Amino acid sequence: MWHDNETTVDYLNFGVVADACAKLLQQSRGEPISVGISGGWGAGKTSLVKMVEHRLKTLDTPDKNTYVVVTFNPWLYQDFDSARNSLLQLVGDVVLERVDDDQDLIDKAKGLLRRINVLRLVQLGGEAAATYFTGVPIGSVGKYMKKLGFIAGEQEPIETKEKNDEGFLKPEKPISLPGEIQEFRKALEELLDKLKITLVVFVDDLDRCLPKTAISTLESIRLLLFIKRSAFVIAADNDFIKGAVRVHFAGTGIDDDVATNYFDKLIQVPLQVPRLGVNESKAYIALLLMQREMEDGNFDKDRFDSAMQAVSERLKKAWQGESITLSFLEAQVGQTNTKMLELMKLADGLAPLLSTAEVVKGNPRLMKRFLNTVFLRKSLAEPQGITLDLEALAKWHLIERCAPELSALLANLVTSASDGRVSILHSAEVAASKGEGLSPPFENDHFVAQWLQLKPLLGEADLRPILHLSRDTDTRDFGADEMTQAGRQLRDALVVATSKNDFLTRAIQDAGPQQAGLAMKRAWQLQANKRTWRGAADVLMLVETCRIFPQHGVLAAELLSKAPANLVGGGMIPDLANQAWALELLKSWAEHPDVEAPVKRAIKALAKVSK
């Protein structure tokens, strides 16, 4: 299994961006700088940040400058402490750790911590802040602060005591908050210069926080921005920040431009996490598969390292037309390693679909989770006596993940087939491989057309084992329904039919009366989730089956009687008005209080015509 943690191992060619970011921080030469790394959830922001940190460690110049990296994750402190307090305390602690035995620096560091404590007290507000600023205990909180020594007691007037044993400043006059902030910034800047360090603060997981925490973090960053020898690298999803700003300023009528400008004012250099195309996705999936096999002892480590280097070099030349082809991947694993060759074919087939599917869009975390699910199902197959190719499991999970409505329809067809085979899927796969047009429900979808061409062909296989292993997404019922091949073909035709046609008529006739009744009932059940109860297509299977075999009218009326009265639409009425088996149901709808008035008028008008 592949974990979700960030990494400095570069499978995505992010190293180029990490090098540029580290160089940018170095070239600032002590001047303050803020960098924003933007990308959606799971795009690789944290890994990119870790790569930047790794590179900064190689750029230290003893006695001139050392990069001290602080990673701040506001999500960890959410609901426990304010982001501002946590960030200031973290910075103070890091600086204090660096002062060693120099007493002058130790005193300055302690002074910095006292300034932080002042700002933390201000954050408390109310009685605590008022007591501290005036030196006069106010309310129960003030009395408690006096007892603990946060303010001077009667025996020791405020004027004669600068600070107590706890290290808190004891003002001789009311404190100026802007002055305290300025003194804090000045003290920190002096310490960083004396210590010859550049403080680099990485802010991560901002887009996991609640809007209030996210805004609080950004507000606290302002206290530290533009201090010499400081740098901020903020990893966040721009769209999330905009949403948080809107929530924070709800009711003020701000537009997208204002929300964008809020973040832009904090960021001097915006960097976007590179989006993964087919090339990068293919490289990523292939390297993940190689890594797994290497860790399992099935692929040589030296060969894996060599493949990583070759892939990285190839991606750097992608702009020159150097793509990650199947033959390139096969060359990396060796022509004699059959298992690795099959895995490279899998990567080659999955990448174009995972990089373009709307629900994945080449997201590294989602691709990793996709592979985890496939391999988990593979591991569950063997103990249950199920033999399945990894490619077949991956192909099915791909349609589950990226086209759930189609997968649900196909799953229903599988569960109703006595042999687990879906004839319309087989026909579609054959047609797609020949470049021919596709029929419903596969038509007009580029993703589906590509998916149908993936190997192996699922339509010619018993899909019940695959569905059994996919019970993590839905329940399955493989009960037999005594349908013949002609009955199953009719069922499939009824499911996809939207209008009367000769093919459908022949399928009903070929099935015969008994199988036609079974097919009509099963097709009606399979279409339950898609039925709107508004148009003629919703009742087509009932009307056409009963037109050829009228004896099924009683069953058709029973199935139709389950329609929610408030959903019944006028589009069904013209076809039903001509069916003898539907007249009693139409009359009941005409008198039902929940049926819409226009539908009632249509029933009454068409019923007269039909007599």
C-alpha positions in Angstrom: 0.0 0.0 0.0 1.1 3.6 -0.7 0.8 6.0 2.2 -0.6 9.5 1.9 2.3 11.3 3.6 4.4 14.0 2.0 7.8 12.9 0.6 11.0 14.3 -0.7 11.3 11.5 -3.2 10.4 13.1 -6.5 8.2 11.1 -8.8 6.5 14.1 -10.3 9.5 16.2 -11.6 8.7 18.8 -8.9 12.4 19.1 -8.3 12.8 21.8 -10.9 10.2 23.9 -9.1 11.8 23.2 -5.7 15.2 24.2 -7.0 13.8 27.5 -8.3 12.0 28.3 -5.0 15.1 27.5 -2.9 17.2 29.7 -5.2 14.7 32.5 -4.9 14.9 32.4 -1.1 18.7 32.4 -1.3 18.8 35.3 -3.8 16.7 37.5 -1.4 20.0 37.9 0.6 18.3 38.5 3.9 15.5 40.7 2.5 12.0 39.6 3.6 10.2 37.5 1.1 6.9 35.6 1.0 6.1 32.8 -1.5 2.7 31.2 -2.1 2.5 27.6 -3.3 -0.9 27.1 -4.7 -2.6 23.9 -5.7 -5.7 21.8 -5.0 -6.1 19.2 -2.3 -3.7 16.3 -2.9 -1.8 18.1 -5.7 1.5 17.7 -3.9 1.9 21.1 -2.1 3.4 19.6 1.1 5.8 17.4 -0.8 7.0 20.4 -2.8 7.5 22.3 0.4 9.5 19.4 1.9 11.7 19.4 -1.3 12.4 23.1 -0.9 13.4 22.6 2.8 15.7 19.7 1.8 17.4 22.0 -0.8 17.8 24.9 1.7 19.9 22.7 4.0 22.5 22.5 1.3 22.7 26.3 0.9 23.9 27.2 4.4 27.1 29.3 4.6 28.6 29.1 8.1 29.3 32.4 9.9 27.3 34.2 7.2 23.8 32.6 7.1 22.0 29.5 8.2 18.5 28.6 7.1 16.3 27.7 10.1 13.1 26.1 8.8 10.0 26.2 11.0 6.9 24.3 9.8 3.7 25.6 11.1 0.5 23.6 10.7 -2.5 25.6 11.9 -4.8 22.6 11.5 -3.1 20.8 14.4 -3.9 23.7 16.8 -7.5 24.3 15.6 -9.9 24.4 18.6 -7.0 24.1 21.0 -5.2 27.4 20.7 -5.3 30.4 18.4 -3.2 30.2 15.3 -1.6 33.6 16.2 -0.5 32.5 19.7 0.8 29.2 18.4 2.8 30.7 15.5 4.4 33.4 17.7 5.3 30.9 20.4 6.8 28.5 17.9 9.0 31.3 16.4 10.0 32.4 19.9 11.0 28.8 21.0 13.0 28.2 17.8 15.0 31.5 18.3 15.6 30.7 22.0 17.0 27.3 21.1 19.7 29.0 18.9 21.2 31.4 21.4 23.5 28.9 23.1 25.6 30.4 25.9 25.8 34.0 24.8 24.2 35.8 27.8 23.4 38.9 25.8 21.6 36.9 23.2 19.8 34.9 25.9 18.5 38.2 27.4 17.3 39.4 24.0 15.6 36.1 23.4 13.9 36.2 26.7 12.8 39.7 26.0 11.3 38.5 22.7 9.4 35.8 24.6 8.1 38.5 27.0 6.8 40.5 24.0 5.1 37.4 22.8 3.4 37.0 26.1 2.1 40.6 26.0 0.6 39.9 22.6 -0.9 36.7 23.8 -2.6 38.5 26.7 -4.0 41.1 24.3 -5.5 38.2 22.4 -7.4 37.3 25.5 -9.2 40.6 25.6 -11.7 41.7 28.2 -10.7 41.7 31.9 -7.3 40.1 31.2 -6.2 42.7 28.7 -7.6 45.7 30.7 -5.9 44.5 33.8 -2.5 44.1 32.1 -2.6 47.4 30.3 -3.7 49.5 33.4 -1.9 47.5 36.1 -5.2 47.6 38.0 -6.9 44.3 38.7 -10.3 44.3 37.0 -12.9 41.7 37.8 -12.3 38.2 39.0 -9.8 37.5 36.2 -7.8 40.6 37.2 -7.7 39.4 40.8 -6.5 36.0 39.7 -3.7 37.6 37.6 -2.6 39.7 40.6 -2.5 36.6 42.7 -0.3 34.9 40.2 2.0 37.9 39.9 1.0 39.0 36.4 0.7 42.6 37.9 2.4 44.2 40.9 1.0 43.8 44.4 0.4 46.6 46.9 3.7 45.9 48.7 5.6 46.4 45.4 4.2 49.3 43.3 4.2 49.0 39.6 6.6 51.9 39.2 9.4 50.1 41.0 9.1 46.7 39.3 9.8 46.3 35.6 8.9 42.6 35.4 7.9 39.8 37.7 9.4 36.3 38.2 7.2 34.9 35.4 9.0 37.2 32.9 6.0 39.4 32.0 6.7 43.0 31.4 5.3 45.4 34.0 4.3 48.7 32.4 4.8 51.9 34.2 2.1 53.5 32.0 -0.7 52.1 29.8 0.7 50.0 26.9 0.4 51.0 23.3 -0.5 48.0 21.3 1.0 49.3 18.0 4.1 50.1 20.0 4.3 46.6 21.4 3.9 45.1 17.9 6.7 47.3 16.6 9.0 46.4 19.5 8.3 42.7 18.9 9.2 43.0 15.2 12.3 45.0 16.1 13.5 42.5 18.7 13.0 39.6 16.4 14.9 41.3 13.6 17.8 42.1 15.8 18.0 38.5 17.1 18.0 37.0 13.6 20.8 39.4 12.5 22.9 38.6 15.6 22.4 34.9 15.2 23.1 35.2 11.4 20.1 33.0 10.6 17.3 33.3 8.0 14.0 32.2 9.5 12.0 30.3 6.9 8.4 29.6 8.1 6.5 27.0 6.1 2.7 27.3 6.6 1.0 24.1 5.6 -2.5 22.5 5.6 -4.1 25.9 5.6 -6.8 24.5 3.3 -7.7 21.8 5.9 -8.7 24.5 8.5 -12.0 26.0 9.2 -12.4 29.5 7.6 -11.9 31.2 11.0 -8.6 29.4 11.7 -7.4 30.1 8.1 -8.0 33.8 8.4 -6.5 33.9 11.9 -3.4 32.3 10.6 -3.1 34.7 7.7 -3.7 37.7 10.1 -0.9 36.4 12.4 1.5 36.1 9.5 1.2 39.8 9.0 3.0 40.3 12.4 6.1 38.6 11.0 6.0 39.6 7.4 8.7 41.9 5.9 11.1 41.4 8.8 14.7 41.2 7.5 16.1 37.6 7.4 12.7 36.1 7.4 10.8 34.2 4.7 7.3 32.7 4.5 6.3 29.9 2.2 2.5 29.4 2.4 1.0 26.3 0.8 -2.7 26.7 0.2 -5.5 26.3 -2.3 -6.4 29.7 -3.7 -10.0 28.8 -4.1 -10.2 27.7 -0.5 -8.6 31.0 0.7 -11.2 33.0 -1.4 -14.0 31.0 0.2 -12.6 31.6 3.7 -12.3 35.3 3.0 -15.9 35.4 1.9 -17.0 33.6 5.1 -15.0 36.0 7.2 -16.4 39.1 5.6 -19.9 37.7 5.2 -22.5 40.4 4.7 -20.1 43.0 3.4 -20.9 42.2 -0.3 -17.2 41.5 -1.3 -16.6 40.1 -4.7 -14.0 37.7 -6.1 -11.5 40.4 -6.8 -11.5 41.6 -3.2 -11.1 38.0 -2.0 -8.2 37.4 -4.4 -6.5 40.7 -3.5 -6.6 39.7 0.2 -4.2 36.8 -0.4 -2.2 38.5 -3.0 -1.2 41.3 -0.5 0.5 38.7 1.6 2.3 37.0 -1.2 5.1 38.5 -3.2 5.9 35.4 -5.4 3.1 33.1 -6.4 4.0 29.6 -7.4 1.5 27.0 -8.8 2.1 23.3 -8.2 2.6 21.9 -11.7 -0.5 20.2 -13.0 0.0 16.6 -14.2 -0.7 15.8 -17.8 -0.7 12.4 -19.4 3.1 12.2 -19.4 3.5 13.0 -15.8 0.6 10.8 -14.7 2.0 7.9 -16.6 5.5 8.4 -15.1 3.9 8.7 -11.6 1.8 5.5 -11.9 4.7 3.6 -13.4 7.2 4.6 -10.6 4.6 3.8 -7.9 4.2 0.3 -9.4 8.0 -0.1 -9.7 8.4 1.0 -6.1 5.9 -1.6 -4.9 7.5 -4.4 -6.7 11.0 -3.3 -5.5 9.8 -3.3 -1.9 8.3 -6.8 -2.4 11.6 -8.0 -3.7 10.4 -8.4 -7.3 12.4 -5.6 -8.9 16.0 -4.7 -8.5 16.7 -1.5 -6.5 19.5 -0.4 -8.8 17.2 -0.7 -11.8 14.6 1.2 -9.9 17.0 4.1 -9.2 18.1 4.1 -12.8 14.4 4.2 -13.9 13.8 7.2 -11.6 16.7 9.1 -13.1 15.7 8.2 -16.7 12.1 9.2 -16.1 13.1 12.5 -14.5 15.4 13.3 -17.5 12.7 12.4 -20.0 10.1 14.6 -18.2 12.5 17.6 -18.3 12.6 17.2 -22.1 8.8 16.8 -22.6 8.7 20.2 -24.2 10.9 18.8 -26.9 8.5 16.0 -27.6 10.2 13.4 -25.4 7.2 11.6 -24.0 6.8 8.7 -21.6 5.8 5.9 -24.0 5.1 2.3 -23.3 8.3 1.3 -25.1 10.3 3.7 -22.9 8.8 2.2 -19.7 9.4 -1.3 -20.9 13.0 -0.5 -21.5 13.3 0.7 -17.9 12.1 -2.7 -16.4 13.7 -5.0 -18.9 12.1 -7.1 -21.7 12.5 -10.3 -19.7 10.5 -9.3 -16.6 7.0 -10.4 -17.7 5.2 -9.1 -14.5 6.8 -5.7 -14.8 6.0 -5.4 -18.4 2.3 -6.1 -17.6 2.4 -3.4 -14.9 3.9 -0.9 -17.4 1.0 -1.7 -19.8 -1.4 -1.0 -16.9 0.3 2.4 -16.3 0.2 3.2 -20.0 -3.5 2.5 -20.2 -4.6 4.1 -16.9 -2.7 7.4 -17.2 -4.7 9.0 -20.1 -8.0 8.4 -18.3 -6.9 9.3 -14.8 -5.3 12.5 -16.0 -8.4 13.7 -17.9 -11.3 12.3 -15.9 -13.2 15.1 -14.2 -13.2 13.5 -10.8 -9.4 12.8 -10.8 -7.7 15.3 -13.2 -4.3 13.8 -12.5 -4.4 14.4 -8.8 -1.5 12.5 -7.3 -3.3 11.6 -4.0 -6.4 10.4 -5.9 -4.3 8.3 -8.3 -2.4 6.8 -5.3 -5.7 6.0 -3.6 -7.0 4.5 -6.8 -4.1 2.1 -6.9 -4.5 1.3 -3.2 -8.1 0.2 -3.8 -7.2 -2.0 -6.8 -4.4 -3.8 -5.0 -6.5 -4.2 -1.8 -9.2 -5.9 -3.9 -6.5 -8.1 -5.5 -5.3 -9.2 -2.0 -8.9 -9.9 -1.0 -9.5 -12.1 -4.1 -7.0 -14.9 -3.4 -8.3 -16.0 0.0 -11.8 -16.3 -1.5 -10.6 -18.5 -4.4 -11.1 -15.7 -6.9 -8.6 -15.4 -9.8 -8.5 -12.0 -11.4 -6.1 -10.0 -13.4 -5.0 -6.7 -11.9 -5.9 -5.1 -15.2 -9.5 -6.2 -15.0 -9.9 -4.9 -11.4 -8.3 -1.6 -12.4 -10.6 -1.2 -15.4 -13.7 -1.8 -13.4 -12.6 0.5 -10.6 -11.9 3.2 -13.2 -15.5 3.3 -14.3 -16.7 3.1 -10.7 -14.6 6.1 -9.8 -15.1 8.2 -12.9 -18.5 7.3 -14.3 -20.5 6.0 -11.3 -23.9 6.1 -13.0 -22.7 3.9 -15.9 -21.0 1.5 -13.4 -24.2 1.2 -11.4 -26.2 0.4 -14.6 -23.7 -2.2 -15.6 -23.6 -3.7 -12.1 -27.3 -4.1 -12.2 -27.1 -5.9 -15.5 -24.4 -8.2 -14.1 -26.5 -9.1 -11.1 -29.5 -10.0 -13.2 -27.5 -12.1 -15.6 -27.3 -15.8 -14.8 -23.7 -16.0 -16.2 -22.5 -12.6 -15.0 -21.9 -11.4 -18.6 -23.3 -8.1 -20.1 -23.9 -8.4 -23.8 -24.3 -4.7 -24.4 -20.9 -4.0 -22.8 -19.3 -6.6 -25.0 -20.9 -5.1 -28.1 -19.7 -1.6 -27.1 -16.2 -2.7 -26.4 -16.0 -4.4 -29.8 -17.4 -1.3 -31.5 -15.0 1.0 -29.7 -12.0 -1.1 -30.7 -13.1 -0.7 -34.3 -13.8 3.0 -34.0 -17.5 2.5 -34.7 -20.3 4.6 -33.2 -21.6 3.7 -29.8 -25.2 3.1 -28.7 -26.8 4.1 -25.4 -25.7 4.2 -22.6 -22.1 4.5 -23.9 -22.6 7.2 -26.6 -21.3 10.9 -26.6 -18.7 10.4 -23.9 -15.0 10.5 -24.8 -13.9 9.1 -21.5 -16.2 6.1 -21.8 -15.1 5.5 -25.4 -11.5 5.4 -24.2 -12.4 3.2 -21.2 -14.1 0.6 -23.5 -10.8 0.2 -25.4 -8.8 -0.7 -22.4 -7.7 -4.3 -22.0 -9.0 -6.8 -21.0 -12.5 -6.8 -22.5 -14.9 -7.0 -19.6 -18.0 -7.7 -21.6 -16.9 -11.2 -22.5 -16.1 -12.2 -18.9 -18.2 -13.2 -15.9 -18.1 -10.0 -13.9 -19.6 -11.4 -10.7 -16.2 -11.9 -9.0 -15.3 -8.3 -9.7 -18.5 -7.0 -8.3 -18.2 -9.3 -5.3 -14.8 -7.7 -4.5 -16.3 -4.2 -5.0 -18.8 -4.5 -2.2 -16.9 -1.6 -0.5 -18.9 0.7 -2.8 -22.3 -1.1 -3.0 -24.1 -4.3 -2.0 -24.5 -7.0 -4.6 -27.2 -9.6 -5.2 -26.4 -12.4 -7.6 -29.6 -14.3 -7.4 -30.7 -16.2 -10.6 -33.8 -14.9 -12.4 -34.3 -17.8 -14.9 -33.7 -15.6 -17.9 -32.6 -17.1 -21.2 -30.0 -15.4 -23.5 -32.9 -13.9 -25.5 -34.5 -12.6 -22.3 -31.3 -11.0 -21.2 -30.8 -9.4 -24.5 -34.3 -8.0 -24.4 -33.8 -6.7 -20.8 -30.6 -4.9 -22.0 -32.5 -3.4 -24.9 -35.4 -2.2 -22.8 -33.0 -0.5 -20.3 -31.3 1.7 -23.0 -34.3 2.2 -25.3 -35.7 5.8 -25.4 -38.1 5.4 -28.3 -40.0 2.8 -30.3 -37.8 1.0 -33.0 -37.7 -2.1 -35.1 -34.8 -3.7 -33.2 -36.7 -3.4 -29.9 -39.8 -4.9 -31.5 -37.9 -7.9 -32.8 -36.2 -8.4 -29.5 -39.6 -8.6 -27.7 -40.9 -11.0 -30.3 -37.8 -13.2 -30.2 -37.9 -13.4 -26.4 -41.4 -14.9 -26.4 -44.2 -14.0 -23.9 -42.6 -15.6 -20.7 -39.2 -14.1 -21.2 -40.6 -10.8 -22.3 -42.5 -10.5 -19.0 -39.3 -11.3 -17.0 -37.2 -8.9 -19.0 -39.8 -6.1 -18.7 -39.9 -6.5 -14.9 -36.1 -6.6 -14.5 -35.5 -3.7 -16.8 -38.1 -1.7 -14.9 -36.2 -2.4 -11.7 -32.8 -1.5 -13.3 -34.1 1.9 -14.4 -35.5 2.8 -11.0 -32.7 5.3 -10.1 -33.0 7.1 -13.5 -36.8 7.3 -13.8 -38.2 10.8 -13.7 -41.9 9.8 -14.0 -42.3 12.8 -16.4 -41.9 11.6 -20.0 -42.8 9.0 -22.5 -39.4 7.3 -22.3 -40.1 6.4 -18.7 -43.0 4.0 -19.7 -41.7 3.0 -23.1 -40.7 -0.5 -21.9 -44.1 -1.2 -20.5 -46.0 0.1 -23.5 -43.9 -1.7 -26.1 -43.9 -5.0 -24.3 -47.6 -5.0 -23.7 -48.3 -3.9 -27.3 -46.9 -7.2 -28.5 -47.9 -9.3 -25.4 -51.0 -7.8 -23.9 -51.2 -10.4 -21.2 -48.5 -8.5 -19.4 -50.8 -5.5 -18.9 -51.7 -6.5 -15.3 -48.0 -6.6 -14.4 -47.3 -3.3 -16.2 -50.2 -1.6 -14.3 -48.8 -3.0 -11.0 -45.3 -1.6 -11.7 -46.7 1.8 -12.8 -48.9 2.1 -9.8 -45.8 2.6 -7.6 -45.3 6.0 -9.2 -45.3 8.9 -6.6 -48.4 10.9 -7.4 -46.7 14.2 -6.9 -44.0 13.3 -9.5 -46.4 12.1 -12.3 -45.7 14.3 -15.4 -47.9 15.0 -18.4 -45.3 13.6 -20.8 -46.4 10.0 -19.9 -50.1 10.5 -20.5 -50.5 10.4 -24.3 -48.9 6.9 -24.6 -50.7 5.6 -21.5 -54.1 6.9 -22.6 -54.1 4.4 -25.5 -53.4 1.4 -23.2 -56.4 -0.5 -21.9 -54.3 -1.8 -19.0 -53.5 1.7 -17.9 -57.0 3.3 -17.9 -57.9 2.5 -14.3 -54.6 3.9 -13.1 -55.2 7.0 -15.1 -58.6 7.5 -13.5 -57.1 7.1 -10.1 -54.5 9.8 -10.9 -57.2 12.1 -12.2 -58.8 12.0 -8.7 -55.6 12.0 -6.6 -55.0 15.3 -4.7 -51.3 15.2 -5.1 -51.3 14.9 -8.9 -50.6 18.3 -10.6 -53.6 20.1 -12.2 -52.2 20.2 -15.8 -51.7 16.4 -15.6 -55.3 15.9 -14.5 -56.5 18.0 -17.4 -54.4 16.0 -19.8 -55.8 12.7 -18.5 -59.4 13.9 -18.8 -58.9 15.3 -22.3 -57.0 12.3 -23.7 -59.3 9.7 -22.0 -62.2 11.1 -23.9 -60.2 10.9 -27.2 -59.2 7.4 -26.5 -62.8 6.1 -25.9 
